[in-house]
Amino acid sequence: MRSGFFITPFFLFAFACGALSSTSGAAQNRCPSDEKDLLRKAEQSEQLEIVEQYLTCFPTSDNAPRIRDRQKVMREEAIWNEVRERDTTEGYRSYMIRYPGGRYYDIARAAIDRLSKLFRYDRWELLGNGVTFRNDLDLKGCFQKCKDDSACGGFTFMGAQNECRQIEEVTGRRENRQALSGARARRIPEVKSPAVPPATSRAETPQFRVEANKDYDNSAAPHADIGRIDNIGQIECERACAQRSDCKAYTHNTQKRVCFLKSGVSRAIPFIGAISGYKVSQGGQGNTGSTVSRQSAAPTTPPPSSSRSHMKVIFDKDLANDSDPAADYSRYVRVSLKQCIDICNEDDRCRAFTYNKVIGPTCILKTSYQQTKRYRGAASGMKIP
């Protein structure tokens, strides 16, 4: 995407016409007595000011209609040059509206098609500036939203989290098997992922206990944050911790996509939108015990208390919101069914949930639901006051 401010088409046309009008007023003070000399200049010159001067000085001349036709052509040319320089969908559309039979109408239409086209980047995650995160769009909606917005340079859709990222300025791409992306640029430089590749086998991979809506806070002793990785997913965050012997836990901010690596856990505090995990075993070595500080109890998801709403759980059912996707307002990945129930219980916005094991352990929180559909492998819950 281009840097700098954008001149709206209305301002562009108003500026062009206003500037020409102002030159006409000034031309009245220097009208020559001989029309022939100024007519010759108006017919040959490429300066619009000369043409405007002639029409101001001799508006009723027999030659005026012919010069006015030349004036229209030159005005269109000036506006087209400005539109082409800006190279935006809005500019080309405004030109087509103003000049439906214009000389550059077909070129403008082809330019809009070019700017509206998105090149596919399957299994690539796009990086850049001006990123907006949305959870109310599916893949088709994410694609269409970016295609219709000329300010969108590209998008990435993360299927596991149902997360749509709209990116104004795409600066790079990195491999991500969970990502489906599209961009207006045909060539985007590859950026190596900051996350360490996964271990080759499960036996070599440390096991984590994962908690949702918890932040492992190390603002006090004895443990500390030992690293931060920006623009990264939760699974990549866990992998990065798994590959470091000094990393015993992590917290991932799902909204800002920031990963905090930790030497241990001093305390666990509630934090909506965070997913944290701590090592409960070292790969291939069996259980090594919790890495949580002895000064605080091990962070565990609290069981539902008597003050919470009761939850009715049904199996092989999906609580669907096909016509109101915004009702599915949050997703958590790699959590258990029990954790999904507890997350919904702790969140006042949550009135129901669907837990889907088919697409990976995914907990989908809902403010409401419209209908119940059969879905093998899913479990759903509804709060009962």
Stockholm file with secondary structure:
# STOCKHOLM 1.0

chainA/1-385         MRSGFFITPFFLFAFACGALSSTSGAAQNRCPSDEKDLLRKAEQSEQLEIVEQYLTCFPTSDNAPRIRDRQKVMREEAIWNEVRERDTTEGYRSYMIRYPGGRYYDIARAAIDRLSKLFRYDRWELLGNGVTFRNDLDLKGCFQKCKDDSACGGFTFMGAQNECRQIEEVTGRRENRQALSGARARRIPEVKSPAVPPATSRAETPQFRVEANKDYDNSAAPHADIGRIDNIGQIECERACAQRSDCKAYTHNTQKRVCFLKSGVSRAIPFIGAISGYKVSQGGQGNTGSTVSRQSAAPTTPPPSSSRSHMKVIFDKDLANDSDPAADYSRYVRVSLKQCIDICNEDDRCRAFTYNKVIGPTCILKTSYQQTKRYRGAASGMKIP
#=GR chainA/1-385 SS CCCSCCCCHHHHHHHHHHHHHHHHHHHGGGCCSCHHHHHHHHHHCCCHHHHHHHHHHCTTSTTHHHHHHHHHHHHHHHHHHHHHHHCCHHHHHHHHHHCTTCTTHHHHHHHHHHHHCCEEEEEEEEEEEEEEEESSCCHHHHHHHHHHCTTCCEEEEETTTTEEEEEEEEEEEEEEEEEEEEESCSCCCBCCCSSCCCCSSGGGSCEEEEEEEEEEECSSSSCCEEEEEESCCHHHHHHHHHTCTTCCEEEEETTTTEEEEESSBSEEEEEEEEEEEEEEEETTTEECCCCBCTTSCCCCCCCCCTTSCEEEEEEEEEEECTTCGGGEEEEEESCCHHHHHHHHHHCTTCSEEEEESTTSSEEEEESCCSEEEEEEEEEEEEEEC
#=GC SS_cons         CCCSCCCCHHHHHHHHHHHHHHHHHHHGGGCCSCHHHHHHHHHHCCCHHHHHHHHHHCTTSTTHHHHHHHHHHHHHHHHHHHHHHHCCHHHHHHHHHHCTTCTTHHHHHHHHHHHHCCEEEEEEEEEEEEEEEESSCCHHHHHHHHHHCTTCCEEEEETTTTEEEEEEEEEEEEEEEEEEEEESCSCCCBCCCSSCCCCSSGGGSCEEEEEEEEEEECSSSSCCEEEEEESCCHHHHHHHHHTCTTCCEEEEETTTTEEEEESSBSEEEEEEEEEEEEEEEETTTEECCCCBCTTSCCCCCCCCCTTSCEEEEEEEEEEECTTCGGGEEEEEESCCHHHHHHHHHHCTTCSEEEEESTTSSEEEEESCCSEEEEEEEEEEEEEEC
//
